[in-house]
Amino acid sequence: MHPARSIYLWQENVEDEEEWEVSLKTLQCRLYPLRKTILEKHSYDTPVILVHPLKWVNPKALLWLKGVLGI
């Protein structure tokens, strides 16, 4: 996590706030439960969730991630 300056339009006002950017690693088969948890627990009405599809991943890193996720 690290702080990020966020400038956005919200309810017809331009907002300029400090927010926290979080990067999470998971696989497609675990994406729905992760997204559901974020939407249920996040303090914002509309949290931004961006999903980056993998074009390539280091095979050793993929094995590690699968191990962490119990896959």
ABEGO torsion letter per residue (X at the ends): XBBBBBBBBBGGBBBBBBBBBBBBBBBAAAAAAAAAAAAAABABABBBBBBBBBABBBAAAAAAAAAAAGX
